[in-house]
Amino acid sequence: RLKESSYYTHLRHLHPKYAVLLSTIHMMTQGVSGGDILRMANNIIKLRQMTVLLQQMNALHHIPAGMEKIQVLTLSMDDFIVHPEENAK
């Protein structure tokens, strides 16, 4: 019976603790539309590495023109997507 059921139905039949665990893993590893949590963490690590590299280059006076600093812009999804209700279709 559950074999043909939706993902949501499967979650509802699990103990809440395991449903949250499965849902979290699904969000972290899902193909094209998922994995954002892992990518965000990787982006933070890479930006920190870039900041350290620029500081080291600055100390040695080896910074190419235009690379004196790095600026990070963080946007909320509400700011990024003008009409989220239309994009959810």
ABEGO torsion letter per residue (X at the ends): XAAABBAAAAAAABBAAAAAAAAAAAAAABBAABGAAAAAAAAAAAAAAAAAAAAAAAAAGABBBGAABBBBBBBBAAAABABAAAAAX
